[in-house]
Amino acid sequence: MSQHPRWYYNEFKQTGIDYTDLKEVQAYDLRMQKLRNIENEANSIRKLLNLKNTDSVLEIGTGTGELALKLSAHCRKVVAIDVSKTMINFAKVEAENQNEAKIQFHNAGFLTYDNCDEPFDAVVTQLALHHLPDYWKMMALRRVYSMLKEDGKFYLRDVVFPSMIQDYDSYFDEIITQLKKSVGNEIAKETETHIREEFSTLDWIMEGLLKSVGFHIESVKSDGFMACYLCKK
């Protein structure tokens, strides 16, 4: 990784839940297995990106590596990065257990990963960009854009707040209440932490950032405060 000036944002600083803690990483992995259908998720993303077995993919914020493992079966190479070294080590063990050798793991993030190979056919990131304040989101998206081939695809899924809400107090209270009912107190508390301490932004800001760095937004899918953007360079 290249050296940055002292004013550069430290993306390795943990915001919200501390994923340098192995117990937190293990707990996260168990929660994701219960809450997500990784197989369906990977198939949906693969079809959206029109991945081919000759393609190379960068996943930013790989977590415990579940998506990288699924995508690696359908492309030439996956580079999976995360700012949590504990997450990366966990993901490496999972890949080794499954004898998967097409994934390269790096302890890095949006602002610090240096691609020394050819540009990627696709970049994927889920629930990671919100760790950065808005200015640094823009810098991150510029770097994503620069690492893609011409006509390369970018899939972004993250918490993005709708801008048409009149009463955000009631809006967030309702979200927390519904989460307690549907998935339990633990996820509800994590969501409270997210709203209070992390950097999720508004939809018009996110779309403006994507367009400002040069992306063409091909589709937007929004479900409450979760948004998915499919973009093209």
N, C-alpha and C positions, 0 to 999 in steps of 0.2 A: 504494500500500500504506500502511496506517495505521501510526503509530508505536507501538512496543511498549516496555515497561519494559526496563531493562538486564538483568534476570534472565531475560528471555524466551529460549527456546532458539533458537540460530542454525541454522536448517535449511539455510542456504546453505553451511555448513561441510561440506567433503567428508569422508565416512566411507568407508573402504575404497578402492576404485579412484578415481583423480582424473579425474572427467569434465569438468573445466575444460580439460583437455588435448585439443586437436583430434585428435591421433593416437590417443588412447585412444577418443574418440568414433567415429572412423572404424573402428577395430578392433572396437569394440562392434557397430557396424552390420553389419559383415561376419559376425561371429559369429552375430548374431541371424538373418541371412538363411540361414545354414547350419543352425542349431539349431531354428528355429521355422517352422511353416507359418502365416504371418500370415493368409492367406486363410481357412483353416479356423478359426483362432483367432477372427478377427473374426466369421465367420458363427455360430460357437457362442455368442459373447457377445451378438451381436445377437438371436439367438433366445431366449436366456435372459432378456434385458431386454425382449423383445417390442417392439423399437424400431419407431417409425413415422416416416414422412417429415415429420411435424410436430413431432417431438421435438427437444429440445436436450440435449446430452450434455457433461459435464465429464470430461476425462481428466486425472488427477493423476499426474505422473511419466511424461510422454509419451515420454521418450527421444528417439529420432530420428524419431518421428512416424508409424511404420508403421501402428499400429492406428488412430490418428486419421484417417489418410487413407482407410482401408478403411471405417470407420464413417460418415464424412462422406457417402458415396454413398447412405446409407440414412436420413438424418435431416436436419432443417432446419439445425442448427448444431452445431459441435463447438468447445468451448473446450479447448485443450490447454496444460497448464502443466508446467514443470519447473524445478527449482532450479538446474540447470546452464544458464547462458546459452549456452555452446558447443553443448549439445544443442539448445536452442531455435533457435539460428541455423541449425544443420544441418537441422532439421526444416522450417523456413521455406523454405529453398532447395529441399528435396524437394517441398514443396507447390507452390511456384512452377513448378518443372519440370513438374509434372503439371497445371498450370492449375487447381488446387483453391483456390477462394476462400471456401469455407464454414467454414474453420477459423480461429479466432483464437488466436494464440500469445502466451503470457505467461511471463516469467521469474519464477516464484513457486512456492510449494509448499502443502502442507496448512495450514500455520500463517500464511501471509502473503498468500494469494490473497483478494482482496475482490471478491465478485460484486456488481456494480452493476446487474445486469439482473434479470429474473424468475427464480424458482427453476428448477432443472434437472429434467428428467424422469428423468434417470439420471446416476449418477456411476460412473466406472470407474477402478480403479487396480490396477496390476500391479507387483509387485517394487519397491515404493517405501516402503510404510509401515514396513518394517523399519529404515529409516534413523533412525527416532525411538525414543528410550527409551519405556518403557511409559506413564509419566505423560503424555508428549507425544503418544503414540498416542491416548490418551483425548481430549485436547484436539483433536487432528486429526479424530477421528471425530465429535466434537460439531459441529465446523464443517461436516463433510460433511453431517451430518444436517440442519443448519440451512439448507443450500443446496439441499435437495431439496424438490420439491413433495410434498404429501400423497399417499401411495401410490407415491411415487417409488422407484426401485430403485437399489441400491448393489451393485456387483460388485467383490469384493476377492479378488485372487490374490496370495499371498505365501509366503515360506518361514515355516512354522510348525512347531515341533518337537513331536512326539507326547509326551505326558506319562507314558505307561505304560512307557517304556524303563527298564530296571533298570541297565544298564551303558552310559552315554553315551560312554565312551572307545571301547569296541568298536563302538558304533553309528556314531560319526563316522568312525572308522578304516575301517569297511566302506564307508561312503558315498564317501570319498576314493578308496579302492582301485577301486571300481566305476566311478567317473567317469574315472579314468585309463584304464581299459580301454575304456570306451564312447565318450568324447569327447576324451580326451587330457589331457596334463599341464597345459595352460594353464587349462582350466576347473576342473580339480581344485585348482590353486593359488588361483584366485579363490574357490572354495568354502571353502578353508582360511582365507583372509582374511575372508570373510563370517562364519564361525563365530567367529573370534577377535575381530573388531573391530566388527561391526555388531550390530544390536539385535533380531534375530528372537526371538520369544517362544514360549511354550508354548500348546498348543491351548486349554486351559481358561481361560487368561488372555485370549487373543484373543476367545473366544466371550463371556466375561464383559464385556469392554470393549464389544463390539458391543451386547450387551443393555443394558448400563448407560446407554448414551446414548439408548436408545429403539428401536433396530432390532429388527425381528422377523426371525430367521434362517430363510429359507425352505428353503435346502438347503446342505449342506456336502459337498464332494467332496475327499477327501484321497488323495494318491499319494505315499507315503513322507513326505518333509518339505515337500512342496508342497501347499498347501491353497487351495481356492476356496470363497468364501462368497457366496451370493446373498441379499441382505437387502432388506427393504421398510420404508419409513417408515410 
